[in-house]
Amino acid sequence: MRQHEKHSMGGAAVAEMPNEHLHEPFVEGLKDMYDAEKRLVKAIPKLVKAASCESLKQGLSKHLKETAGHVNRLEKVFQSIGETAKTKTCPAMKGLVEEGADATNEDDERSRDAAIIAAAQKVEHYEIASYGTLRTWAEAMGHNEAADLLEETLNEEKAADKKLTEIAKTECNKAESGEFEVSEESEESEDSDEEETEEEQ
């Protein structure tokens, strides 16, 4: 793993940080995501409880465990750059969590599941954008350990988003898909009956 280059100044070794102007926004971004992940650790169990589709429940439960890991991983990122792990209120995640809470109030089960998936994917897209930026900044400053840790979380967020899409397209919509397929078969049957009637005439 690459380390910062060092040079001697007055007999003391001084680390050179490339792109040092990124340090402050990087640390602020870490604080932002530290707050965001902690909010999600509290919010996701409510989504699991409200979901009716079993695969959605399982997917959210799995990501809850990953989210707890993201909190711990961020603490390692702070440590790796010599900063104390602190939170800064994340207005974006605060709003997204509130939107997720609203989704749980839907009366119809399938509507509720669809709203929960939509809210969860908005969260994932925000996290993917945020962790992607933080990873890039870490690389630019030579914080290679931090970059590797952030890359791990970024990959997990992308996988979670992909899984939610799969659940939305298949598992939680089987009933609707079945109804649609029956409807198509019914239409084909009607067309066939009409053709037979025309031939008889």
N, C-alpha and C positions, 0 to 999 in steps of 0.2 A: 504494500500500500504506500503510495507516495506521501511524503511529508513536506511541510513547508521548508523552503531553502533557508539556510541560516548564514549569516556573515558575522564577522567579529567586529565589535565596536567598543573601543576602550577596554579590550580584554574580555568583554562579555559577549556571549552569543545572543544575537537578536533575530527573532523569527521575522521573515518577510511574508506578509500576507498579500497575495495578488488580489486586485479588485476590492480593496479594503472598504470602499464606499458602499459595498453591498452588506457589510456586517450589521449595521443597525436595522435596515429593513428585514434582513434575514432573521435576526433575533425577535423582532416584533412579529414576524410571520409565524415563528415557532410558538410564541406565546398565544397567538390567535388560534392555532390549531390545537394547542394543549387544552385550551378552554373548550374548543369545539368537540374534541374527542371525549372530554369529561361529561359534557352535556349529553352526548349520544349514549354513553354508558348508562345514564339514568333514563333516557327516552326510549331506547330500543325495546326494553322489556314490556312497555305499554303497547307497542306495535305488535309484538308477539302475542300478547294476550288478546288483542282485538282482531287479529287475523283469523279467518276461518279455514283457509286453504292450508292443508298440512305441509305441503312443500314450502309454502311461504313462511310458515312458522319455523320450520327447520332451517331455512336459509337465513332468516333474521337471527335466530338463536346462534347459528354458527358465526355470523358476522359480529354478534355481541362479544363473543370470546376474542375475536380478532381485534375488535375495537379496544378492549381492555389491554391487549398487547400493544396497540398503537400508543396508548398512554405511556406505558413503560418504555417503549422504544423512543418516544420523544424525550423522555427523561435522560436516556442514554445519549441522545443527540446534544442536548444542553450540556451534559457532562463532557462530551468529546470536544466541545469548543470552549470549555472553561466558564460556562455561564450557569447561573442558578435557574432551575426550572420554575417558571412563574407563568400564571395565566393572565391574559388580557381579554376582556369581554369581546366575544366574536358576534357582532350584530347579525351577520349573515346566517350563522348557524342557529342563533337564537330564533330568528324568523323561520328558518326551515323546520326546526323542531316544533314550533307552534303550528306550522302547516301540517306536520305529521299528526299532531294531536287532533287537529280538526278532522283529518281523514278518518280517525277512529270513531267519529260520531255518525258516520253514514249508517242508515238503518238496514239497507239491503246488503247481504253478505258479499255478493260478488262486486257490488259497487264499492263497498268498503275495502275489499282486498285490492281492487284496481287503484283506489285513491292512495292506499298505503304504499303500493309499489311505486306509484308516481312520485310520492313524497320522498321515499327512500332513494330513488334514483337521482332526484335533484340534489340530495345530500351527497351522493357518491360523485356526481359531476363537479360539485363545488370542491370536494376533497381531492379529486383527481387533478383539477386545475391548480389547487393550492400546493399539493405535494410535488407536482411536476415543477412548479416554479422554485420551490425551496430546494429541491434536488439539484436543479440547474445552478442556482446561486451557490450552493455548497461546493459543487464541482468547480465553479469559477474562482472561488476563494481558496481552493486546495484543501477543503475540509472533506477529505475522502472517506473517513469513517462515517461522518454525518451523512454524506451523499449515499453511501451504501445502505445505511439504515432507512433513510427516506425512500430509497428505491424499493426496498422490501415492502414498505407500507403502500407505496404507490401501486405496486403490482397487485396487492391484495384488494385495494379499492377498485381497480379495474376488473378484477375477477368477480368481485361482488356485484358490480354493475352488470356484467355479462350474465351472471346467474339470475339476477332479477328480470332481465329481458327474457331469458329462457322460461322462467316461471310464468311471466305475463303472457307469453305466446302459447304455452302448452299446458302445464299442470293446472293452473288456476282457471283456465278457460275451456276445459274439456267439455263441460256441459253445454256451453254456448256453441262450441265447434260441432258437437254432435247434433244439436238442433239445426245448425246451418246445413250439415250434410244431409240430414233427413229431408230438409226443405228442398235441396237440390235434386235428390232422388225423386221426390214427389213431383217436381216440375218435369223431370225427364219422363216419368210415367205418364203424366198428362199429355205431353207432346206425342208420345208413342200412341196413346189412345186416339188422339186427334188424327194422326196419320192413318191408322187402321180404319177409322170412320170414313175418311176421304176415299180410301181405296175401295171400300165396299160400295160407295156411291158411284 
